[in-house]
Amino acid sequence: MQIDIIAVGKVKESYLRDAIAEYSKRLGRYCKLDIIEVADEKTPDRASEGVERQIKAKEGERIARHLRDNAYVIALAIDGKMLTSEGLANEINQLGLRGVSHIQLVIGGSIGLDDAILRRANYKLSFSKMTFPHQLMRVILLEQIYRAYKINAHEPYHK
């Protein structure tokens, strides 16, 4: 299975980069993983709704360049469906059984994803009604994908 994480912005903190590298290494046993970063737009303080729409549209265009027609696209969105870890494992397993060999998970920037990306998504996934820093979300997402593969392989996972 090919899994791409398409994310807006660069991860600046070394502790987050270290965690991303660790989970990427662990996932290498289960899938082919690529992390694709697209440039983010600077969002002014107290930006108007119109300015935010323009920013999301620019970031969305950058994301769209990496989306593949044959890929199953999962957008991380606060209004998406919430799953348990076992539920995510089942979703990944079911996609594989249906012949899906390429999953692309999309993490938006600090103000979220453009509507065009949300419409393109085959699935909208939410990790919580809370908002998380988009850079930290990469670590959380990678950990849950790793956990899903461990669950599907019936292997123990120690916290």
CNS distance restraints for C-alpha pairs under 8 A (distance, minus, plus):
assign (resid   1 and name CA) (resid  30 and name CA) 7.90 0.50 0.50
assign (resid   1 and name CA) (resid  31 and name CA) 5.12 0.50 0.50
assign (resid   1 and name CA) (resid  32 and name CA) 6.22 0.50 0.50
assign (resid   1 and name CA) (resid  96 and name CA) 7.58 0.50 0.50
assign (resid   1 and name CA) (resid 100 and name CA) 7.94 0.50 0.50
assign (resid   1 and name CA) (resid 101 and name CA) 4.84 0.50 0.50
assign (resid   1 and name CA) (resid 102 and name CA) 5.94 0.50 0.50
assign (resid   1 and name CA) (resid 103 and name CA) 7.68 0.50 0.50
assign (resid   2 and name CA) (resid  31 and name CA) 5.99 0.50 0.50
assign (resid   2 and name CA) (resid  32 and name CA) 4.79 0.50 0.50
assign (resid   2 and name CA) (resid  33 and name CA) 6.06 0.50 0.50
assign (resid   2 and name CA) (resid  34 and name CA) 7.91 0.50 0.50
assign (resid   2 and name CA) (resid 101 and name CA) 6.03 0.50 0.50
assign (resid   2 and name CA) (resid 102 and name CA) 4.65 0.50 0.50
assign (resid   2 and name CA) (resid 103 and name CA) 6.27 0.50 0.50
assign (resid   3 and name CA) (resid  31 and name CA) 6.90 0.50 0.50
assign (resid   3 and name CA) (resid  32 and name CA) 6.10 0.50 0.50
assign (resid   3 and name CA) (resid  33 and name CA) 4.92 0.50 0.50
assign (resid   3 and name CA) (resid  34 and name CA) 6.43 0.50 0.50
assign (resid   3 and name CA) (resid 102 and name CA) 5.88 0.50 0.50
assign (resid   3 and name CA) (resid 103 and name CA) 4.88 0.50 0.50
assign (resid   3 and name CA) (resid 104 and name CA) 5.76 0.50 0.50
assign (resid   3 and name CA) (resid 105 and name CA) 7.59 0.50 0.50
assign (resid   4 and name CA) (resid  33 and name CA) 5.76 0.50 0.50
assign (resid   4 and name CA) (resid  34 and name CA) 4.75 0.50 0.50
assign (resid   4 and name CA) (resid  35 and name CA) 5.70 0.50 0.50
assign (resid   4 and name CA) (resid  36 and name CA) 7.04 0.50 0.50
assign (resid   4 and name CA) (resid 102 and name CA) 7.81 0.50 0.50
assign (resid   4 and name CA) (resid 103 and name CA) 6.32 0.50 0.50
assign (resid   4 and name CA) (resid 104 and name CA) 4.61 0.50 0.50
assign (resid   4 and name CA) (resid 105 and name CA) 6.15 0.50 0.50
assign (resid   5 and name CA) (resid  33 and name CA) 7.76 0.50 0.50
assign (resid   5 and name CA) (resid  34 and name CA) 6.33 0.50 0.50
assign (resid   5 and name CA) (resid  35 and name CA) 4.75 0.50 0.50
assign (resid   5 and name CA) (resid  36 and name CA) 6.02 0.50 0.50
assign (resid   5 and name CA) (resid 104 and name CA) 5.91 0.50 0.50
assign (resid   5 and name CA) (resid 105 and name CA) 4.92 0.50 0.50
assign (resid   5 and name CA) (resid 106 and name CA) 5.97 0.50 0.50
assign (resid   5 and name CA) (resid 107 and name CA) 7.47 0.50 0.50
assign (resid   6 and name CA) (resid  35 and name CA) 6.06 0.50 0.50
assign (resid   6 and name CA) (resid  36 and name CA) 4.73 0.50 0.50
assign (resid   6 and name CA) (resid  37 and name CA) 5.95 0.50 0.50
assign (resid   6 and name CA) (resid  38 and name CA) 7.41 0.50 0.50
assign (resid   6 and name CA) (resid  63 and name CA) 6.91 0.50 0.50
assign (resid   6 and name CA) (resid  66 and name CA) 7.73 0.50 0.50
assign (resid   6 and name CA) (resid 104 and name CA) 6.94 0.50 0.50
assign (resid   6 and name CA) (resid 105 and name CA) 6.10 0.50 0.50
assign (resid   6 and name CA) (resid 106 and name CA) 4.79 0.50 0.50
assign (resid   6 and name CA) (resid 107 and name CA) 6.22 0.50 0.50
assign (resid   7 and name CA) (resid  35 and name CA) 7.57 0.50 0.50
assign (resid   7 and name CA) (resid  36 and name CA) 6.24 0.50 0.50
assign (resid   7 and name CA) (resid  37 and name CA) 5.02 0.50 0.50
assign (resid   7 and name CA) (resid  38 and name CA) 6.22 0.50 0.50
assign (resid   7 and name CA) (resid  63 and name CA) 7.79 0.50 0.50
assign (resid   7 and name CA) (resid 106 and name CA) 5.85 0.50 0.50
assign (resid   7 and name CA) (resid 107 and name CA) 4.66 0.50 0.50
assign (resid   7 and name CA) (resid 108 and name CA) 6.06 0.50 0.50
assign (resid   7 and name CA) (resid 109 and name CA) 7.44 0.50 0.50
assign (resid   7 and name CA) (resid 138 and name CA) 7.87 0.50 0.50
assign (resid   8 and name CA) (resid  37 and name CA) 5.72 0.50 0.50
assign (resid   8 and name CA) (resid  38 and name CA) 4.92 0.50 0.50
assign (resid   8 and name CA) (resid  39 and name CA) 5.91 0.50 0.50
assign (resid   8 and name CA) (resid  40 and name CA) 5.49 0.50 0.50
assign (resid   8 and name CA) (resid  59 and name CA) 7.10 0.50 0.50
assign (resid   8 and name CA) (resid  63 and name CA) 7.76 0.50 0.50
assign (resid   8 and name CA) (resid 107 and name CA) 6.47 0.50 0.50
assign (resid   8 and name CA) (resid 108 and name CA) 5.43 0.50 0.50
assign (resid   8 and name CA) (resid 109 and name CA) 4.98 0.50 0.50
assign (resid   9 and name CA) (resid  37 and name CA) 6.04 0.50 0.50
assign (resid   9 and name CA) (resid  38 and name CA) 5.81 0.50 0.50
assign (resid   9 and name CA) (resid  39 and name CA) 5.11 0.50 0.50
assign (resid   9 and name CA) (resid  40 and name CA) 4.81 0.50 0.50
assign (resid   9 and name CA) (resid 109 and name CA) 6.70 0.50 0.50
assign (resid   9 and name CA) (resid 135 and name CA) 7.78 0.50 0.50
assign (resid  10 and name CA) (resid  37 and name CA) 6.44 0.50 0.50
assign (resid  10 and name CA) (resid  38 and name CA) 7.80 0.50 0.50
assign (resid  10 and name CA) (resid  39 and name CA) 7.40 0.50 0.50
assign (resid  10 and name CA) (resid 135 and name CA) 7.59 0.50 0.50
assign (resid  11 and name CA) (resid  16 and name CA) 7.01 0.50 0.50
assign (resid  11 and name CA) (resid  17 and name CA) 6.48 0.50 0.50
assign (resid  11 and name CA) (resid 135 and name CA) 5.72 0.50 0.50
assign (resid  12 and name CA) (resid  16 and name CA) 7.82 0.50 0.50
assign (resid  12 and name CA) (resid  17 and name CA) 7.49 0.50 0.50
assign (resid  13 and name CA) (resid  17 and name CA) 6.40 0.50 0.50
assign (resid  14 and name CA) (resid  18 and name CA) 6.01 0.50 0.50
assign (resid  15 and name CA) (resid  19 and name CA) 6.32 0.50 0.50
assign (resid  16 and name CA) (resid  20 and name CA) 6.14 0.50 0.50
assign (resid  16 and name CA) (resid 135 and name CA) 7.68 0.50 0.50
assign (resid  16 and name CA) (resid 136 and name CA) 6.86 0.50 0.50
assign (resid  16 and name CA) (resid 139 and name CA) 6.90 0.50 0.50
assign (resid  17 and name CA) (resid  21 and name CA) 6.09 0.50 0.50
assign (resid  18 and name CA) (resid  22 and name CA) 6.18 0.50 0.50
assign (resid  19 and name CA) (resid  23 and name CA) 6.28 0.50 0.50
assign (resid  19 and name CA) (resid 139 and name CA) 6.37 0.50 0.50
assign (resid  20 and name CA) (resid  24 and name CA) 5.97 0.50 0.50
assign (resid  20 and name CA) (resid 138 and name CA) 7.16 0.50 0.50
assign (resid  20 and name CA) (resid 139 and name CA) 5.56 0.50 0.50
assign (resid  20 and name CA) (resid 142 and name CA) 7.15 0.50 0.50
assign (resid  21 and name CA) (resid  25 and name CA) 6.10 0.50 0.50
assign (resid  22 and name CA) (resid  26 and name CA) 6.31 0.50 0.50
assign (resid  23 and name CA) (resid  27 and name CA) 6.01 0.50 0.50
assign (resid  23 and name CA) (resid 139 and name CA) 7.78 0.50 0.50
assign (resid  23 and name CA) (resid 142 and name CA) 6.10 0.50 0.50
assign (resid  23 and name CA) (resid 143 and name CA) 6.34 0.50 0.50
assign (resid  23 and name CA) (resid 146 and name CA) 7.00 0.50 0.50
assign (resid  24 and name CA) (resid  28 and name CA) 6.34 0.50 0.50
assign (resid  24 and name CA) (resid  33 and name CA) 6.96 0.50 0.50
assign (resid  24 and name CA) (resid 142 and name CA) 7.31 0.50 0.50
assign (resid  25 and name CA) (resid  29 and name CA) 7.77 0.50 0.50
assign (resid  26 and name CA) (resid  30 and name CA) 8.00 0.50 0.50
assign (resid  26 and name CA) (resid 146 and name CA) 7.25 0.50 0.50
assign (resid  27 and name CA) (resid  31 and name CA) 6.07 0.50 0.50
assign (resid  27 and name CA) (resid  32 and name CA) 7.67 0.50 0.50
assign (resid  27 and name CA) (resid  33 and name CA) 7.24 0.50 0.50
assign (resid  27 and name CA) (resid 146 and name CA) 5.86 0.50 0.50
assign (resid  28 and name CA) (resid  32 and name CA) 6.06 0.50 0.50
assign (resid  28 and name CA) (resid  33 and name CA) 6.88 0.50 0.50
assign (resid  30 and name CA) (resid 149 and name CA) 6.78 0.50 0.50
assign (resid  38 and name CA) (resid  59 and name CA) 7.49 0.50 0.50
assign (resid  38 and name CA) (resid  62 and name CA) 6.16 0.50 0.50
assign (resid  38 and name CA) (resid  63 and name CA) 6.61 0.50 0.50
assign (resid  39 and name CA) (resid  59 and name CA) 7.15 0.50 0.50
assign (resid  39 and name CA) (resid  62 and name CA) 7.51 0.50 0.50
assign (resid  40 and name CA) (resid  59 and name CA) 6.19 0.50 0.50
assign (resid  40 and name CA) (resid 109 and name CA) 6.59 0.50 0.50
assign (resid  41 and name CA) (resid  55 and name CA) 6.11 0.50 0.50
assign (resid  41 and name CA) (resid  58 and name CA) 7.64 0.50 0.50
assign (resid  41 and name CA) (resid  59 and name CA) 6.95 0.50 0.50
assign (resid  43 and name CA) (resid  47 and name CA) 6.79 0.50 0.50
assign (resid  43 and name CA) (resid  52 and name CA) 7.38 0.50 0.50
assign (resid  43 and name CA) (resid  55 and name CA) 7.32 0.50 0.50
assign (resid  47 and name CA) (resid  51 and name CA) 5.94 0.50 0.50
assign (resid  47 and name CA) (resid  52 and name CA) 6.32 0.50 0.50
assign (resid  48 and name CA) (resid  52 and name CA) 6.26 0.50 0.50
assign (resid  49 and name CA) (resid  53 and name CA) 6.16 0.50 0.50
assign (resid  50 and name CA) (resid  54 and name CA) 6.33 0.50 0.50
assign (resid  51 and name CA) (resid  55 and name CA) 6.24 0.50 0.50
assign (resid  52 and name CA) (resid  56 and name CA) 6.14 0.50 0.50
assign (resid  52 and name CA) (resid 111 and name CA) 7.31 0.50 0.50
assign (resid  53 and name CA) (resid  57 and name CA) 6.06 0.50 0.50
assign (resid  53 and name CA) (resid 114 and name CA) 7.34 0.50 0.50
assign (resid  54 and name CA) (resid  58 and name CA) 6.28 0.50 0.50
assign (resid  55 and name CA) (resid  59 and name CA) 6.27 0.50 0.50
assign (resid  56 and name CA) (resid  60 and name CA) 5.76 0.50 0.50
assign (resid  56 and name CA) (resid 109 and name CA) 7.92 0.50 0.50
assign (resid  56 and name CA) (resid 111 and name CA) 7.36 0.50 0.50
assign (resid  56 and name CA) (resid 112 and name CA) 7.06 0.50 0.50
assign (resid  56 and name CA) (resid 113 and name CA) 5.96 0.50 0.50
assign (resid  56 and name CA) (resid 114 and name CA) 4.78 0.50 0.50
assign (resid  57 and name CA) (resid  61 and name CA) 6.17 0.50 0.50
assign (resid  57 and name CA) (resid 114 and name CA) 5.46 0.50 0.50
assign (resid  57 and name CA) (resid 116 and name CA) 7.96 0.50 0.50
assign (resid  58 and name CA) (resid  62 and name CA) 6.59 0.50 0.50
assign (resid  59 and name CA) (resid  63 and name CA) 6.31 0.50 0.50
assign (resid  59 and name CA) (resid 109 and name CA) 7.73 0.50 0.50
assign (resid  59 and name CA) (resid 113 and name CA) 7.88 0.50 0.50
assign (resid  59 and name CA) (resid 114 and name CA) 7.48 0.50 0.50
assign (resid  60 and name CA) (resid  64 and name CA) 5.99 0.50 0.50
assign (resid  60 and name CA) (resid 113 and name CA) 6.74 0.50 0.50
assign (resid  60 and name CA) (resid 114 and name CA) 5.34 0.50 0.50
assign (resid  60 and name CA) (resid 116 and name CA) 7.14 0.50 0.50
assign (resid  60 and name CA) (resid 117 and name CA) 6.23 0.50 0.50
assign (resid  61 and name CA) (resid  65 and name CA) 6.49 0.50 0.50
assign (resid  62 and name CA) (resid  66 and name CA) 7.40 0.50 0.50
assign (resid  63 and name CA) (resid  67 and name CA) 6.78 0.50 0.50
assign (resid  63 and name CA) (resid 106 and name CA) 7.98 0.50 0.50
assign (resid  63 and name CA) (resid 117 and name CA) 7.82 0.50 0.50
assign (resid  64 and name CA) (resid 117 and name CA) 7.06 0.50 0.50
assign (resid  67 and name CA) (resid  71 and name CA) 7.29 0.50 0.50
assign (resid  67 and name CA) (resid  73 and name CA) 7.73 0.50 0.50
assign (resid  67 and name CA) (resid 104 and name CA) 7.35 0.50 0.50
assign (resid  70 and name CA) (resid 102 and name CA) 7.26 0.50 0.50
assign (resid  71 and name CA) (resid 100 and name CA) 7.47 0.50 0.50
assign (resid  71 and name CA) (resid 101 and name CA) 7.56 0.50 0.50
assign (resid  71 and name CA) (resid 102 and name CA) 4.88 0.50 0.50
assign (resid  71 and name CA) (resid 103 and name CA) 5.45 0.50 0.50
assign (resid  71 and name CA) (resid 104 and name CA) 6.36 0.50 0.50
assign (resid  72 and name CA) (resid 100 and name CA) 7.06 0.50 0.50
assign (resid  72 and name CA) (resid 102 and name CA) 6.27 0.50 0.50
assign (resid  72 and name CA) (resid 103 and name CA) 4.80 0.50 0.50
assign (resid  72 and name CA) (resid 104 and name CA) 6.12 0.50 0.50
assign (resid  72 and name CA) (resid 121 and name CA) 7.58 0.50 0.50
assign (resid  72 and name CA) (resid 122 and name CA) 6.13 0.50 0.50
assign (resid  73 and name CA) (resid 103 and name CA) 5.95 0.50 0.50
assign (resid  73 and name CA) (resid 104 and name CA) 4.80 0.50 0.50
assign (resid  73 and name CA) (resid 105 and name CA) 5.91 0.50 0.50
assign (resid  73 and name CA) (resid 106 and name CA) 7.42 0.50 0.50
assign (resid  73 and name CA) (resid 120 and name CA) 7.42 0.50 0.50
assign (resid  73 and name CA) (resid 121 and name CA) 4.83 0.50 0.50
assign (resid  73 and name CA) (resid 122 and name CA) 5.25 0.50 0.50
assign (resid  73 and name CA) (resid 123 and name CA) 6.57 0.50 0.50
assign (resid  74 and name CA) (resid 103 and name CA) 7.37 0.50 0.50
assign (resid  74 and name CA) (resid 104 and name CA) 6.11 0.50 0.50
assign (resid  74 and name CA) (resid 105 and name CA) 4.69 0.50 0.50
assign (resid  74 and name CA) (resid 106 and name CA) 6.24 0.50 0.50
assign (resid  74 and name CA) (resid 121 and name CA) 5.54 0.50 0.50
assign (resid  74 and name CA) (resid 122 and name CA) 6.01 0.50 0.50
assign (resid  74 and name CA) (resid 123 and name CA) 4.82 0.50 0.50
assign (resid  74 and name CA) (resid 124 and name CA) 5.64 0.50 0.50
assign (resid  74 and name CA) (resid 125 and name CA) 6.62 0.50 0.50
assign (resid  75 and name CA) (resid 105 and name CA) 5.76 0.50 0.50
assign (resid  75 and name CA) (resid 106 and name CA) 4.78 0.50 0.50
assign (resid  75 and name CA) (resid 107 and name CA) 6.62 0.50 0.50
assign (resid  75 and name CA) (resid 117 and name CA) 7.61 0.50 0.50
assign (resid  75 and name CA) (resid 118 and name CA) 6.39 0.50 0.50
assign (resid  75 and name CA) (resid 121 and name CA) 5.81 0.50 0.50
assign (resid  75 and name CA) (resid 122 and name CA) 7.96 0.50 0.50
assign (resid  75 and name CA) (resid 123 and name CA) 6.37 0.50 0.50
assign (resid  75 and name CA) (resid 124 and name CA) 4.87 0.50 0.50
assign (resid  75 and name CA) (resid 125 and name CA) 6.09 0.50 0.50
assign (resid  76 and name CA) (resid  80 and name CA) 7.04 0.50 0.50
assign (resid  76 and name CA) (resid 105 and name CA) 7.18 0.50 0.50
assign (resid  76 and name CA) (resid 106 and name CA) 6.00 0.50 0.50
assign (resid  76 and name CA) (resid 107 and name CA) 5.60 0.50 0.50
assign (resid  76 and name CA) (resid 108 and name CA) 7.42 0.50 0.50
assign (resid  76 and name CA) (resid 124 and name CA) 5.83 0.50 0.50
assign (resid  76 and name CA) (resid 125 and name CA) 4.88 0.50 0.50
assign (resid  76 and name CA) (resid 126 and name CA) 5.74 0.50 0.50
assign (resid  76 and name CA) (resid 127 and name CA) 7.80 0.50 0.50
assign (resid  77 and name CA) (resid 112 and name CA) 7.50 0.50 0.50
assign (resid  77 and name CA) (resid 113 and name CA) 7.60 0.50 0.50
assign (resid  77 and name CA) (resid 124 and name CA) 5.93 0.50 0.50
assign (resid  77 and name CA) (resid 125 and name CA) 5.81 0.50 0.50
assign (resid  77 and name CA) (resid 126 and name CA) 5.28 0.50 0.50
assign (resid  78 and name CA) (resid 125 and name CA) 7.56 0.50 0.50
assign (resid  78 and name CA) (resid 126 and name CA) 5.05 0.50 0.50
assign (resid  78 and name CA) (resid 127 and name CA) 7.29 0.50 0.50
assign (resid  78 and name CA) (resid 128 and name CA) 6.64 0.50 0.50
assign (resid  78 and name CA) (resid 129 and name CA) 5.78 0.50 0.50
assign (resid  78 and name CA) (resid 130 and name CA) 7.56 0.50 0.50
assign (resid  78 and name CA) (resid 131 and name CA) 7.45 0.50 0.50
assign (resid  79 and name CA) (resid 124 and name CA) 7.61 0.50 0.50
assign (resid  79 and name CA) (resid 125 and name CA) 7.77 0.50 0.50
assign (resid  79 and name CA) (resid 126 and name CA) 6.34 0.50 0.50
assign (resid  79 and name CA) (resid 129 and name CA) 7.50 0.50 0.50
assign (resid  80 and name CA) (resid 123 and name CA) 7.78 0.50 0.50
assign (resid  80 and name CA) (resid 124 and name CA) 4.42 0.50 0.50
assign (resid  80 and name CA) (resid 125 and name CA) 4.43 0.50 0.50
assign (resid  80 and name CA) (resid 126 and name CA) 4.58 0.50 0.50
assign (resid  81 and name CA) (resid 124 and name CA) 6.14 0.50 0.50
assign (resid  81 and name CA) (resid 125 and name CA) 4.92 0.50 0.50
assign (resid  81 and name CA) (resid 126 and name CA) 5.35 0.50 0.50
assign (resid  82 and name CA) (resid 125 and name CA) 6.15 0.50 0.50
assign (resid  82 and name CA) (resid 126 and name CA) 4.95 0.50 0.50
assign (resid  82 and name CA) (resid 127 and name CA) 5.87 0.50 0.50
assign (resid  82 and name CA) (resid 128 and name CA) 6.88 0.50 0.50
assign (resid  83 and name CA) (resid  87 and name CA) 5.25 0.50 0.50
assign (resid  83 and name CA) (resid  88 and name CA) 6.01 0.50 0.50
assign (resid  83 and name CA) (resid 125 and name CA) 7.77 0.50 0.50
assign (resid  83 and name CA) (resid 126 and name CA) 7.65 0.50 0.50
assign (resid  83 and name CA) (resid 127 and name CA) 7.45 0.50 0.50
assign (resid  84 and name CA) (resid  88 and name CA) 6.32 0.50 0.50
assign (resid  85 and name CA) (resid  89 and name CA) 6.22 0.50 0.50
assign (resid  85 and name CA) (resid 144 and name CA) 6.65 0.50 0.50
assign (resid  85 and name CA) (resid 147 and name CA) 7.16 0.50 0.50
assign (resid  85 and name CA) (resid 148 and name CA) 6.42 0.50 0.50
assign (resid  86 and name CA) (resid  90 and name CA) 6.13 0.50 0.50
assign (resid  86 and name CA) (resid 148 and name CA) 6.76 0.50 0.50
assign (resid  86 and name CA) (resid 151 and name CA) 7.04 0.50 0.50
assign (resid  87 and name CA) (resid  91 and name CA) 6.21 0.50 0.50
assign (resid  88 and name CA) (resid  92 and name CA) 6.25 0.50 0.50
assign (resid  88 and name CA) (resid 144 and name CA) 7.92 0.50 0.50
assign (resid  88 and name CA) (resid 145 and name CA) 7.82 0.50 0.50
assign (resid  88 and name CA) (resid 148 and name CA) 6.31 0.50 0.50
assign (resid  89 and name CA) (resid  93 and name CA) 6.12 0.50 0.50
assign (resid  89 and name CA) (resid 145 and name CA) 7.61 0.50 0.50
assign (resid  89 and name CA) (resid 147 and name CA) 7.67 0.50 0.50
assign (resid  89 and name CA) (resid 148 and name CA) 4.08 0.50 0.50
assign (resid  89 and name CA) (resid 149 and name CA) 6.57 0.50 0.50
assign (resid  89 and name CA) (resid 151 and name CA) 6.51 0.50 0.50
assign (resid  89 and name CA) (resid 152 and name CA) 6.21 0.50 0.50
assign (resid  90 and name CA) (resid  94 and name CA) 5.95 0.50 0.50
assign (resid  90 and name CA) (resid 148 and name CA) 7.81 0.50 0.50
assign (resid  90 and name CA) (resid 152 and name CA) 7.56 0.50 0.50
assign (resid  91 and name CA) (resid  95 and name CA) 6.16 0.50 0.50
assign (resid  92 and name CA) (resid  96 and name CA) 6.39 0.50 0.50
assign (resid  92 and name CA) (resid 148 and name CA) 7.60 0.50 0.50
assign (resid  93 and name CA) (resid  97 and name CA) 6.31 0.50 0.50
assign (resid  93 and name CA) (resid 152 and name CA) 7.07 0.50 0.50
assign (resid  94 and name CA) (resid  98 and name CA) 6.16 0.50 0.50
assign (resid  95 and name CA) (resid  99 and name CA) 6.47 0.50 0.50
assign (resid  95 and name CA) (resid 100 and name CA) 5.25 0.50 0.50
assign (resid  95 and name CA) (resid 101 and name CA) 7.87 0.50 0.50
assign (resid  96 and name CA) (resid 100 and name CA) 5.10 0.50 0.50
assign (resid  96 and name CA) (resid 101 and name CA) 6.37 0.50 0.50
assign (resid 107 and name CA) (resid 112 and name CA) 7.92 0.50 0.50
assign (resid 107 and name CA) (resid 113 and name CA) 7.57 0.50 0.50
assign (resid 107 and name CA) (resid 134 and name CA) 6.91 0.50 0.50
assign (resid 107 and name CA) (resid 137 and name CA) 7.68 0.50 0.50
assign (resid 107 and name CA) (resid 138 and name CA) 7.66 0.50 0.50
assign (resid 108 and name CA) (resid 112 and name CA) 4.79 0.50 0.50
assign (resid 108 and name CA) (resid 113 and name CA) 4.75 0.50 0.50
assign (resid 108 and name CA) (resid 134 and name CA) 6.97 0.50 0.50
assign (resid 109 and name CA) (resid 113 and name CA) 6.83 0.50 0.50
assign (resid 109 and name CA) (resid 134 and name CA) 6.17 0.50 0.50
assign (resid 110 and name CA) (resid 133 and name CA) 7.13 0.50 0.50
assign (resid 110 and name CA) (resid 134 and name CA) 6.18 0.50 0.50
assign (resid 113 and name CA) (resid 117 and name CA) 6.59 0.50 0.50
assign (resid 113 and name CA) (resid 118 and name CA) 6.83 0.50 0.50
assign (resid 114 and name CA) (resid 118 and name CA) 6.55 0.50 0.50
assign (resid 115 and name CA) (resid 119 and name CA) 6.08 0.50 0.50
assign (resid 116 and name CA) (resid 120 and name CA) 6.23 0.50 0.50
assign (resid 117 and name CA) (resid 121 and name CA) 6.24 0.50 0.50
assign (resid 118 and name CA) (resid 124 and name CA) 7.40 0.50 0.50
assign (resid 132 and name CA) (resid 136 and name CA) 6.88 0.50 0.50
assign (resid 132 and name CA) (resid 137 and name CA) 6.37 0.50 0.50
assign (resid 133 and name CA) (resid 137 and name CA) 6.25 0.50 0.50
assign (resid 134 and name CA) (resid 138 and name CA) 6.92 0.50 0.50
assign (resid 135 and name CA) (resid 139 and name CA) 7.57 0.50 0.50
assign (resid 136 and name CA) (resid 140 and name CA) 6.53 0.50 0.50
assign (resid 137 and name CA) (resid 141 and name CA) 5.90 0.50 0.50
assign (resid 138 and name CA) (resid 142 and name CA) 6.06 0.50 0.50
assign (resid 139 and name CA) (resid 143 and name CA) 6.07 0.50 0.50
assign (resid 140 and name CA) (resid 144 and name CA) 6.26 0.50 0.50
assign (resid 141 and name CA) (resid 145 and name CA) 6.19 0.50 0.50
assign (resid 142 and name CA) (resid 146 and name CA) 6.09 0.50 0.50
assign (resid 143 and name CA) (resid 147 and name CA) 6.06 0.50 0.50
assign (resid 144 and name CA) (resid 148 and name CA) 6.00 0.50 0.50
assign (resid 145 and name CA) (resid 149 and name CA) 6.38 0.50 0.50
assign (resid 146 and name CA) (resid 150 and name CA) 6.32 0.50 0.50
assign (resid 147 and name CA) (resid 151 and name CA) 6.12 0.50 0.50
assign (resid 147 and name CA) (resid 157 and name CA) 7.04 0.50 0.50
assign (resid 148 and name CA) (resid 152 and name CA) 6.12 0.50 0.50
assign (resid 149 and name CA) (resid 153 and name CA) 6.06 0.50 0.50
assign (resid 150 and name CA) (resid 154 and name CA) 6.15 0.50 0.50
assign (resid 150 and name CA) (resid 155 and name CA) 5.15 0.50 0.50
assign (resid 150 and name CA) (resid 156 and name CA) 6.79 0.50 0.50
assign (resid 150 and name CA) (resid 157 and name CA) 6.55 0.50 0.50
assign (resid 151 and name CA) (resid 155 and name CA) 6.14 0.50 0.50
assign (resid 151 and name CA) (resid 156 and name CA) 7.52 0.50 0.50
assign (resid 151 and name CA) (resid 157 and name CA) 7.85 0.50 0.50
